[in-house]
Amino acid sequence: RRAEGVQEADVYFRPLEEGLIEELIEEGTVFWCAGGLMVEHPKVEPFIERIDGEFAAVLGLSKKLTAELIRKALEFSAE
């Protein structure tokens, strides 16, 4: 059986400091994450105003959604 789902999260930023994007690109760590966004990066975190949705959904795989999909898949297989 198959279970699927989508979880969204919106990230709102304060105005970024001049040169921050170039600095992050030069540093290179942003190239090792999905979408090049590291909300937990110490140079990015101060500019995050708020996150609407689950923080884990911004980082990648939401534990909440994963658990829900596993439960659904197990329910399907029990039928």
N, CA, C and O atoms as a CHARMM CRD file, in Angstrom:
* protein
*
  316
    1    1 ARG  N      0.83000  -1.19600   0.00000 PROA 1      0.00000
    2    1 ARG  CA     0.00000   0.00000   0.00000 PROA 1      0.00000
    3    1 ARG  C      0.86200   1.24200   0.00000 PROA 1      0.00000
    4    1 ARG  O      2.06700   1.19600   0.24400 PROA 1      0.00000
    5    2 ARG  N      0.21500   2.33500  -0.27700 PROA 2      0.00000
    6    2 ARG  CA     0.93300   3.60400  -0.37300 PROA 2      0.00000
    7    2 ARG  C      0.19200   4.68000   0.40500 PROA 2      0.00000
    8    2 ARG  O     -1.03500   4.76700   0.35100 PROA 2      0.00000
    9    3 ALA  N      0.93900   5.48800   1.12000 PROA 3      0.00000
   10    3 ALA  CA     0.38500   6.64400   1.82200 PROA 3      0.00000
   11    3 ALA  C      1.25800   7.83400   1.47300 PROA 3      0.00000
   12    3 ALA  O      2.48300   7.72200   1.41900 PROA 3      0.00000
   13    4 GLU  N      0.63700   8.95200   1.23900 PROA 4      0.00000
   14    4 GLU  CA     1.40900  10.14700   0.88800 PROA 4      0.00000
   15    4 GLU  C      0.81500  11.36600   1.56000 PROA 4      0.00000
   16    4 GLU  O     -0.34400  11.36400   1.97500 PROA 4      0.00000
   17    5 GLY  N      1.61700  12.39400   1.66100 PROA 5      0.00000
   18    5 GLY  CA     1.17300  13.62300   2.29600 PROA 5      0.00000
   19    5 GLY  C      2.13000  14.75800   2.01000 PROA 5      0.00000
   20    5 GLY  O      3.24200  14.55800   1.52100 PROA 5      0.00000
   21    6 VAL  N      1.67500  15.93500   2.32300 PROA 6      0.00000
   22    6 VAL  CA     2.47000  17.14400   2.11200 PROA 6      0.00000
   23    6 VAL  C      2.35100  17.98800   3.37000 PROA 6      0.00000
   24    6 VAL  O      1.28500  18.08900   3.97700 PROA 6      0.00000
   25    7 GLN  N      3.46200  18.58500   3.74500 PROA 7      0.00000
   26    7 GLN  CA     3.42600  19.51700   4.86200 PROA 7      0.00000
   27    7 GLN  C      4.14100  20.78700   4.43200 PROA 7      0.00000
   28    7 GLN  O      5.23900  20.74100   3.87600 PROA 7      0.00000
   29    8 GLU  N      3.51400  21.90400   4.69400 PROA 8      0.00000
   30    8 GLU  CA     4.08500  23.19000   4.30000 PROA 8      0.00000
   31    8 GLU  C      4.47200  23.99000   5.53800 PROA 8      0.00000
   32    8 GLU  O      3.89000  23.84600   6.61300 PROA 8      0.00000
   33    9 ALA  N      5.46400  24.82600   5.34600 PROA 9      0.00000
   34    9 ALA  CA     5.86600  25.77500   6.38000 PROA 9      0.00000
   35    9 ALA  C      6.33200  27.04300   5.67000 PROA 9      0.00000
   36    9 ALA  O      7.01400  26.98000   4.64700 PROA 9      0.00000
   37   10 ASP  N      5.96400  28.16500   6.21200 PROA 10     0.00000
   38   10 ASP  CA     6.37200  29.45800   5.65600 PROA 10     0.00000
   39   10 ASP  C      7.39900  30.09500   6.58300 PROA 10     0.00000
   40   10 ASP  O      7.21600  30.14300   7.79900 PROA 10     0.00000
   41   11 VAL  N      8.48100  30.58200   5.98900 PROA 11     0.00000
   42   11 VAL  CA     9.54700  31.23100   6.74900 PROA 11     0.00000
   43   11 VAL  C      9.52400  32.71800   6.41400 PROA 11     0.00000
   44   11 VAL  O      9.58200  33.09500   5.24300 PROA 11     0.00000
   45   12 TYR  N      9.44100  33.55300   7.43100 PROA 12     0.00000
   46   12 TYR  CA     9.42300  35.00000   7.26200 PROA 12     0.00000
   47   12 TYR  C     10.72900  35.57900   7.79200 PROA 12     0.00000
   48   12 TYR  O     11.16300  35.26100   8.89900 PROA 12     0.00000
   49   13 PHE  N     11.34600  36.43200   6.98200 PROA 13     0.00000
   50   13 PHE  CA    12.64500  36.99700   7.31800 PROA 13     0.00000
   51   13 PHE  C     12.55600  38.48300   7.61300 PROA 13     0.00000
   52   13 PHE  O     11.73800  39.19900   7.03500 PROA 13     0.00000
   53   14 ARG  N     13.40600  38.93300   8.51600 PROA 14     0.00000
   54   14 ARG  CA    13.66000  40.36100   8.68800 PROA 14     0.00000
   55   14 ARG  C     14.59900  40.77300   7.55000 PROA 14     0.00000
   56   14 ARG  O     15.18400  39.90400   6.90400 PROA 14     0.00000
   57   15 PRO  N     14.75500  42.05500   7.29300 PROA 15     0.00000
   58   15 PRO  CA    15.70700  42.46400   6.24400 PROA 15     0.00000
   59   15 PRO  C     17.11400  41.92000   6.53700 PROA 15     0.00000
   60   15 PRO  O     17.60500  42.00000   7.66300 PROA 15     0.00000
   61   16 LEU  N     17.74000  41.36900   5.50400 PROA 16     0.00000
   62   16 LEU  CA    19.08000  40.78700   5.64900 PROA 16     0.00000
   63   16 LEU  C     20.14000  41.86700   5.60200 PROA 16     0.00000
   64   16 LEU  O     19.96600  42.90900   4.97100 PROA 16     0.00000
   65   17 GLU  N     21.24100  41.59800   6.28200 PROA 17     0.00000
   66   17 GLU  CA    22.37700  42.51700   6.23700 PROA 17     0.00000
   67   17 GLU  C     23.01700  42.47600   4.85900 PROA 17     0.00000
   68   17 GLU  O     23.02300  41.44200   4.19100 PROA 17     0.00000
   69   18 GLU  N     23.54700  43.59900   4.45300 PROA 18     0.00000
   70   18 GLU  CA    24.27400  43.69700   3.19000 PROA 18     0.00000
   71   18 GLU  C     25.42100  42.68600   3.17600 PROA 18     0.00000
   72   18 GLU  O     26.20900  42.62200   4.12100 PROA 18     0.00000
   73   19 GLY  N     25.51100  41.91600   2.13000 PROA 19     0.00000
   74   19 GLY  CA    26.61600  40.98100   1.96100 PROA 19     0.00000
   75   19 GLY  C     26.42000  39.61000   2.59600 PROA 19     0.00000
   76   19 GLY  O     27.26400  38.73000   2.42600 PROA 19     0.00000
   77   20 LEU  N     25.31400  39.41000   3.33200 PROA 20     0.00000
   78   20 LEU  CA    25.10100  38.13600   4.00600 PROA 20     0.00000
   79   20 LEU  C     24.98800  36.98200   3.01000 PROA 20     0.00000
   80   20 LEU  O     25.59300  35.92900   3.21300 PROA 20     0.00000
   81   21 ILE  N     24.23100  37.16600   1.95200 PROA 21     0.00000
   82   21 ILE  CA    24.04100  36.09100   0.96700 PROA 21     0.00000
   83   21 ILE  C     25.36900  35.71200   0.33800 PROA 21     0.00000
   84   21 ILE  O     25.68100  34.52800   0.21100 PROA 21     0.00000
   85   22 GLU  N     26.14800  36.69700  -0.05400 PROA 22     0.00000
   86   22 GLU  CA    27.45200  36.42500  -0.65200 PROA 22     0.00000
   87   22 GLU  C     28.37000  35.70000   0.34000 PROA 22     0.00000
   88   22 GLU  O     29.12200  34.80100  -0.03700 PROA 22     0.00000
   89   23 GLU  N     28.29700  36.10200   1.60100 PROA 23     0.00000
   90   23 GLU  CA    29.11200  35.47300   2.64000 PROA 23     0.00000
   91   23 GLU  C     28.73500  34.00300   2.81400 PROA 23     0.00000
   92   23 GLU  O     29.60800  33.14700   2.95600 PROA 23     0.00000
   93   24 LEU  N     27.43300  33.71100   2.80200 PROA 24     0.00000
   94   24 LEU  CA    26.96800  32.32400   2.94600 PROA 24     0.00000
   95   24 LEU  C     27.37400  31.48000   1.74000 PROA 24     0.00000
   96   24 LEU  O     27.74200  30.31500   1.88900 PROA 24     0.00000
   97   25 ILE  N     27.30700  32.06800   0.54700 PROA 25     0.00000
   98   25 ILE  CA    27.72100  31.35200  -0.65500 PROA 25     0.00000
   99   25 ILE  C     29.21600  31.05200  -0.60400 PROA 25     0.00000
  100   25 ILE  O     29.64700  29.94100  -0.91400 PROA 25     0.00000
  101   26 GLU  N     29.99900  32.05000  -0.21200 PROA 26     0.00000
  102   26 GLU  CA    31.44700  31.85400  -0.13000 PROA 26     0.00000
  103   26 GLU  C     31.80800  30.78800   0.90500 PROA 26     0.00000
  104   26 GLU  O     32.71500  29.98300   0.69300 PROA 26     0.00000
  105   27 GLU  N     31.08900  30.79400   2.02000 PROA 27     0.00000
  106   27 GLU  CA    31.31900  29.79800   3.07100 PROA 27     0.00000
  107   27 GLU  C     31.04100  28.37800   2.56300 PROA 27     0.00000
  108   27 GLU  O     31.76100  27.43800   2.90000 PROA 27     0.00000
  109   28 GLY  N     29.99200  28.23600   1.75200 PROA 28     0.00000
  110   28 GLY  CA    29.69900  26.96200   1.10000 PROA 28     0.00000
  111   28 GLY  C     28.77600  26.00300   1.81400 PROA 28     0.00000
  112   28 GLY  O     28.28900  25.06300   1.18600 PROA 28     0.00000
  113   29 THR  N     28.50900  26.19100   3.10100 PROA 29     0.00000
  114   29 THR  CA    27.67900  25.21100   3.81700 PROA 29     0.00000
  115   29 THR  C     26.24200  25.16500   3.30700 PROA 29     0.00000
  116   29 THR  O     25.57400  24.13900   3.44100 PROA 29     0.00000
  117   30 VAL  N     25.76000  26.25500   2.72800 PROA 30     0.00000
  118   30 VAL  CA    24.38300  26.26700   2.21800 PROA 30     0.00000
  119   30 VAL  C     24.19000  25.32400   1.03000 PROA 30     0.00000
  120   30 VAL  O     23.05800  24.99300   0.67800 PROA 30     0.00000
  121   31 PHE  N     25.28200  24.89300   0.41600 PROA 31     0.00000
  122   31 PHE  CA    25.17100  23.98500  -0.72500 PROA 31     0.00000
  123   31 PHE  C     24.91500  22.54800  -0.29400 PROA 31     0.00000
  124   31 PHE  O     24.69100  21.68000  -1.13700 PROA 31     0.00000
  125   32 TRP  N     24.94600  22.29000   1.00300 PROA 32     0.00000
  126   32 TRP  CA    24.75800  20.93900   1.51000 PROA 32     0.00000
  127   32 TRP  C     23.38500  20.73300   2.13500 PROA 32     0.00000
  128   32 TRP  O     23.18500  19.79300   2.90400 PROA 32     0.00000
  129   33 CYS  N     22.44200  21.60300   1.80700 PROA 33     0.00000
  130   33 CYS  CA    21.09300  21.44400   2.34500 PROA 33     0.00000
  131   33 CYS  C     20.07200  21.68900   1.23700 PROA 33     0.00000
  132   33 CYS  O     20.35200  22.38600   0.26200 PROA 33     0.00000
  133   34 ALA  N     18.90000  21.11500   1.39900 PROA 34     0.00000
  134   34 ALA  CA    17.84300  21.24000   0.39400 PROA 34     0.00000
  135   34 ALA  C     17.44100  22.70000   0.23200 PROA 34     0.00000
  136   34 ALA  O     17.11900  23.37200   1.21200 PROA 34     0.00000
  137   35 GLY  N     17.45800  23.18300  -0.98200 PROA 35     0.00000
  138   35 GLY  CA    17.03300  24.54200  -1.25500 PROA 35     0.00000
  139   35 GLY  C     18.02300  25.61600  -0.84200 PROA 35     0.00000
  140   35 GLY  O     17.76200  26.80100  -1.04600 PROA 35     0.00000
  141   36 GLY  N     19.15000  25.22900  -0.26700 PROA 36     0.00000
  142   36 GLY  CA    20.15800  26.20300   0.13400 PROA 36     0.00000
  143   36 GLY  C     19.73800  27.06700   1.31000 PROA 36     0.00000
  144   36 GLY  O     20.30600  28.13600   1.52800 PROA 36     0.00000
  145   37 LEU  N     18.74300  26.61300   2.07500 PROA 37     0.00000
  146   37 LEU  CA    18.26300  27.39000   3.21500 PROA 37     0.00000
  147   37 LEU  C     18.57900  26.64500   4.50200 PROA 37     0.00000
  148   37 LEU  O     18.09900  25.53400   4.72600 PROA 37     0.00000
  149   38 MET  N     19.37600  27.26200   5.32800 PROA 38     0.00000
  150   38 MET  CA    19.70800  26.67600   6.63300 PROA 38     0.00000
  151   38 MET  C     19.19700  27.61900   7.71500 PROA 38     0.00000
  152   38 MET  O     19.92700  28.49300   8.18300 PROA 38     0.00000
  153   39 VAL  N     17.95200  27.43800   8.10600 PROA 39     0.00000
  154   39 VAL  CA    17.37000  28.34000   9.10300 PROA 39     0.00000
  155   39 VAL  C     18.08100  28.23900  10.44400 PROA 39     0.00000
  156   39 VAL  O     18.00000  29.15800  11.25900 PROA 39     0.00000
  157   40 GLU  N     18.77500  27.13200  10.67900 PROA 40     0.00000
  158   40 GLU  CA    19.47900  26.96000  11.95000 PROA 40     0.00000
  159   40 GLU  C     20.90600  27.50700  11.90800 PROA 40     0.00000
  160   40 GLU  O     21.60800  27.47300  12.91800 PROA 40     0.00000
  161   41 HSD  N     21.33600  28.00400  10.76800 PROA 41     0.00000
  162   41 HSD  CA    22.68700  28.55500  10.62700 PROA 41     0.00000
  163   41 HSD  C     22.81500  29.79000  11.51700 PROA 41     0.00000
  164   41 HSD  O     21.92800  30.64300  11.51100 PROA 41     0.00000
  165   42 PRO  N     23.89900  29.90000  12.27900 PROA 42     0.00000
  166   42 PRO  CA    24.04600  31.03300  13.20500 PROA 42     0.00000
  167   42 PRO  C     24.03700  32.40600  12.53700 PROA 42     0.00000
  168   42 PRO  O     23.71600  33.40600  13.17800 PROA 42     0.00000
  169   43 LYS  N     24.38800  32.45900  11.25500 PROA 43     0.00000
  170   43 LYS  CA    24.35400  33.75200  10.55800 PROA 43     0.00000
  171   43 LYS  C     22.97800  34.04800   9.96600 PROA 43     0.00000
  172   43 LYS  O     22.68800  35.19600   9.63000 PROA 43     0.00000
  173   44 VAL  N     22.13000  33.03500   9.83500 PROA 44     0.00000
  174   44 VAL  CA    20.78800  33.19900   9.25400 PROA 44     0.00000
  175   44 VAL  C     19.73800  33.34500  10.34700 PROA 44     0.00000
  176   44 VAL  O     18.81700  34.15400  10.22700 PROA 44     0.00000
  177   45 GLU  N     19.87500  32.57200  11.39700 PROA 45     0.00000
  178   45 GLU  CA    18.87600  32.51300  12.46800 PROA 45     0.00000
  179   45 GLU  C     18.44700  33.87800  13.01300 PROA 45     0.00000
  180   45 GLU  O     17.25700  34.06500  13.26500 PROA 45     0.00000
  181   46 PRO  N     19.34600  34.83300  13.20700 PROA 46     0.00000
  182   46 PRO  CA    18.91200  36.13600  13.73700 PROA 46     0.00000
  183   46 PRO  C     17.95300  36.89700  12.82000 PROA 46     0.00000
  184   46 PRO  O     17.26700  37.81700  13.26500 PROA 46     0.00000
  185   47 PHE  N     17.90500  36.52000  11.55400 PROA 47     0.00000
  186   47 PHE  CA    17.06300  37.22800  10.60000 PROA 47     0.00000
  187   47 PHE  C     15.70800  36.55900  10.38200 PROA 47     0.00000
  188   47 PHE  O     14.89000  37.05200   9.60500 PROA 47     0.00000
  189   48 ILE  N     15.47400  35.45800  11.05100 PROA 48     0.00000
  190   48 ILE  CA    14.18600  34.78700  10.92300 PROA 48     0.00000
  191   48 ILE  C     13.20200  35.43200  11.88400 PROA 48     0.00000
  192   48 ILE  O     13.38200  35.41800  13.10100 PROA 48     0.00000
  193   49 GLU  N     12.16700  35.99100  11.30300 PROA 49     0.00000
  194   49 GLU  CA    11.13500  36.64300  12.10600 PROA 49     0.00000
  195   49 GLU  C     10.21900  35.60200  12.72900 PROA 49     0.00000
  196   49 GLU  O      9.93400  35.64100  13.92500 PROA 49     0.00000
  197   50 ARG  N      9.75600  34.65600  11.88900 PROA 50     0.00000
  198   50 ARG  CA     8.89400  33.58700  12.40400 PROA 50     0.00000
  199   50 ARG  C      8.78700  32.47400  11.36800 PROA 50     0.00000
  200   50 ARG  O      9.08100  32.65500  10.18700 PROA 50     0.00000
  201   51 ILE  N      8.35800  31.32900  11.85600 PROA 51     0.00000
  202   51 ILE  CA     8.08400  30.19000  10.98900 PROA 51     0.00000
  203   51 ILE  C      6.65700  29.75500  11.27800 PROA 51     0.00000
  204   51 ILE  O      6.32000  29.41000  12.41000 PROA 51     0.00000
  205   52 ASP  N      5.82500  29.77500  10.25000 PROA 52     0.00000
  206   52 ASP  CA     4.45300  29.27800  10.37600 PROA 52     0.00000
  207   52 ASP  C      4.45500  27.83900   9.87800 PROA 52     0.00000
  208   52 ASP  O      4.61600  27.58500   8.68400 PROA 52     0.00000
  209   53 GLY  N      4.27700  26.91100  10.79100 PROA 53     0.00000
  210   53 GLY  CA     4.32400  25.49700  10.46300 PROA 53     0.00000
  211   53 GLY  C      5.37500  24.81200  11.30800 PROA 53     0.00000
  212   53 GLY  O      6.00300  25.42700  12.17100 PROA 53     0.00000
  213   54 GLU  N      5.55500  23.53600  11.04800 PROA 54     0.00000
  214   54 GLU  CA     6.49700  22.75100  11.84000 PROA 54     0.00000
  215   54 GLU  C      7.93900  23.03100  11.40800 PROA 54     0.00000
  216   54 GLU  O      8.25900  22.98100  10.22100 PROA 54     0.00000
  217   55 PHE  N      8.78800  23.32100  12.36600 PROA 55     0.00000
  218   55 PHE  CA    10.19800  23.61300  12.11000 PROA 55     0.00000
  219   55 PHE  C     10.85500  22.46700  11.33900 PROA 55     0.00000
  220   55 PHE  O     11.66100  22.70400  10.43900 PROA 55     0.00000
  221   56 ALA  N     10.51500  21.23700  11.68900 PROA 56     0.00000
  222   56 ALA  CA    11.09700  20.06400  11.02600 PROA 56     0.00000
  223   56 ALA  C     10.75000  20.03400   9.53900 PROA 56     0.00000
  224   56 ALA  O     11.52000  19.49900   8.74000 PROA 56     0.00000
  225   57 ALA  N      9.61700  20.59100   9.16000 PROA 57     0.00000
  226   57 ALA  CA     9.23600  20.63300   7.74900 PROA 57     0.00000
  227   57 ALA  C     10.15900  21.55500   6.95800 PROA 57     0.00000
  228   57 ALA  O     10.37500  21.34500   5.76500 PROA 57     0.00000
  229   58 VAL  N     10.69700  22.56500   7.61400 PROA 58     0.00000
  230   58 VAL  CA    11.64700  23.46600   6.96100 PROA 58     0.00000
  231   58 VAL  C     12.99500  22.76900   6.80900 PROA 58     0.00000
  232   58 VAL  O     13.66900  22.92200   5.79000 PROA 58     0.00000
  233   59 LEU  N     13.37800  22.01500   7.81000 PROA 59     0.00000
  234   59 LEU  CA    14.66500  21.32500   7.77800 PROA 59     0.00000
  235   59 LEU  C     14.68100  20.17000   6.78900 PROA 59     0.00000
  236   59 LEU  O     15.73500  19.82900   6.25100 PROA 59     0.00000
  237   60 GLY  N     13.54000  19.57400   6.54700 PROA 60     0.00000
  238   60 GLY  CA    13.49300  18.43900   5.62300 PROA 60     0.00000
  239   60 GLY  C     12.30200  17.55900   5.89700 PROA 60     0.00000
  240   60 GLY  O     11.17500  17.91200   5.54900 PROA 60     0.00000
  241   61 LEU  N     12.53000  16.42700   6.51200 PROA 61     0.00000
  242   61 LEU  CA    11.49000  15.44100   6.73200 PROA 61     0.00000
  243   61 LEU  C     10.80300  15.66900   8.07100 PROA 61     0.00000
  244   61 LEU  O     11.42600  15.59300   9.13000 PROA 61     0.00000
  245   62 SER  N      9.52300  15.94600   8.00100 PROA 62     0.00000
  246   62 SER  CA     8.74100  16.18300   9.20600 PROA 62     0.00000
  247   62 SER  C      8.48800  14.87100   9.93800 PROA 62     0.00000
  248   62 SER  O      7.95200  13.92700   9.35900 PROA 62     0.00000
  249   63 LYS  N      8.86900  14.81200  11.19400 PROA 63     0.00000
  250   63 LYS  CA     8.63800  13.60900  11.99700 PROA 63     0.00000
  251   63 LYS  C      7.14300  13.36300  12.18700 PROA 63     0.00000
  252   63 LYS  O      6.68000  12.22200  12.15300 PROA 63     0.00000
  253   64 LYS  N      6.40200  14.43800  12.38600 PROA 64     0.00000
  254   64 LYS  CA     4.95600  14.33200  12.59600 PROA 64     0.00000
  255   64 LYS  C      4.28600  13.72300  11.35900 PROA 64     0.00000
  256   64 LYS  O      3.49100  12.79100  11.48200 PROA 64     0.00000
  257   65 LEU  N      4.59800  14.23400  10.19100 PROA 65     0.00000
  258   65 LEU  CA     4.00900  13.72300   8.96100 PROA 65     0.00000
  259   65 LEU  C      4.47600  12.29200   8.69800 PROA 65     0.00000
  260   65 LEU  O      3.68300  11.44800   8.28200 PROA 65     0.00000
  261   66 THR  N      5.73700  12.02000   8.93400 PROA 66     0.00000
  262   66 THR  CA     6.26500  10.66900   8.72400 PROA 66     0.00000
  263   66 THR  C      5.52700   9.66300   9.59500 PROA 66     0.00000
  264   66 THR  O      5.13600   8.60000   9.11300 PROA 66     0.00000
  265   67 ALA  N      5.33200   9.97800  10.85900 PROA 67     0.00000
  266   67 ALA  CA     4.61400   9.08600  11.77000 PROA 67     0.00000
  267   67 ALA  C      3.17800   8.87300  11.29400 PROA 67     0.00000
  268   67 ALA  O      2.66300   7.75600  11.34500 PROA 67     0.00000
  269   68 GLU  N      2.54000   9.93600  10.83400 PROA 68     0.00000
  270   68 GLU  CA     1.16300   9.84100  10.32300 PROA 68     0.00000
  271   68 GLU  C      1.10200   8.92300   9.10200 PROA 68     0.00000
  272   68 GLU  O      0.19200   8.10200   8.99000 PROA 68     0.00000
  273   69 LEU  N      2.05100   9.05600   8.20000 PROA 69     0.00000
  274   69 LEU  CA     2.06000   8.23300   6.98800 PROA 69     0.00000
  275   69 LEU  C      2.35400   6.77100   7.31000 PROA 69     0.00000
  276   69 LEU  O      1.79100   5.87400   6.68300 PROA 69     0.00000
  277   70 ILE  N      3.21500   6.53000   8.26500 PROA 70     0.00000
  278   70 ILE  CA     3.49100   5.14800   8.68300 PROA 70     0.00000
  279   70 ILE  C      2.22500   4.52600   9.26700 PROA 70     0.00000
  280   70 ILE  O      1.89300   3.38000   8.96300 PROA 70     0.00000
  281   71 ARG  N      1.51800   5.29000  10.11100 PROA 71     0.00000
  282   71 ARG  CA     0.25000   4.78300  10.68200 PROA 71     0.00000
  283   71 ARG  C     -0.74300   4.44900   9.57400 PROA 71     0.00000
  284   71 ARG  O     -1.38400   3.39900   9.61000 PROA 71     0.00000
  285   72 LYS  N     -0.87400   5.34200   8.58400 PROA 72     0.00000
  286   72 LYS  CA    -1.79900   5.09100   7.46700 PROA 72     0.00000
  287   72 LYS  C     -1.40000   3.84200   6.68800 PROA 72     0.00000
  288   72 LYS  O     -2.25200   3.02700   6.33500 PROA 72     0.00000
  289   73 ALA  N     -0.12200   3.69700   6.42600 PROA 73     0.00000
  290   73 ALA  CA     0.35800   2.53600   5.67900 PROA 73     0.00000
  291   73 ALA  C      0.08500   1.24800   6.45300 PROA 73     0.00000
  292   73 ALA  O     -0.29600   0.23900   5.86100 PROA 73     0.00000
  293   74 LEU  N      0.27900   1.27900   7.76700 PROA 74     0.00000
  294   74 LEU  CA     0.00400   0.10300   8.58500 PROA 74     0.00000
  295   74 LEU  C     -1.48200  -0.21200   8.62400 PROA 74     0.00000
  296   74 LEU  O     -1.86100  -1.38300   8.63500 PROA 74     0.00000
  297   75 GLU  N     -2.33600   0.81800   8.64600 PROA 75     0.00000
  298   75 GLU  CA    -3.78200   0.61500   8.61100 PROA 75     0.00000
  299   75 GLU  C     -4.18100  -0.05300   7.29600 PROA 75     0.00000
  300   75 GLU  O     -5.00600  -0.96600   7.28900 PROA 75     0.00000
  301   76 PHE  N     -3.59400   0.40000   6.18100 PROA 76     0.00000
  302   76 PHE  CA    -3.89300  -0.18500   4.86900 PROA 76     0.00000
  303   76 PHE  C     -3.51900  -1.65100   4.84400 PROA 76     0.00000
  304   76 PHE  O     -4.26700  -2.47400   4.31600 PROA 76     0.00000
  305   77 SER  N     -2.36800  -1.98800   5.40900 PROA 77     0.00000
  306   77 SER  CA    -1.90100  -3.35900   5.34700 PROA 77     0.00000
  307   77 SER  C     -2.69800  -4.27100   6.27700 PROA 77     0.00000
  308   77 SER  O     -2.72000  -5.48600   6.07800 PROA 77     0.00000
  309   78 ALA  N     -3.35300  -3.69800   7.29100 PROA 78     0.00000
  310   78 ALA  CA    -4.15100  -4.49000   8.20500 PROA 78     0.00000
  311   78 ALA  C     -5.52300  -4.83400   7.60900 PROA 78     0.00000
  312   78 ALA  O     -6.20400  -5.73700   8.09500 PROA 78     0.00000
  313   79 GLU  N     -5.91800  -4.12200   6.57300 PROA 79     0.00000
  314   79 GLU  CA    -7.24800  -4.34600   5.95200 PROA 79     0.00000
  315   79 GLU  C     -7.28000  -5.58200   5.10700 PROA 79     0.00000
  316   79 GLU  O     -8.31500  -5.90400   4.52400 PROA 79     0.00000
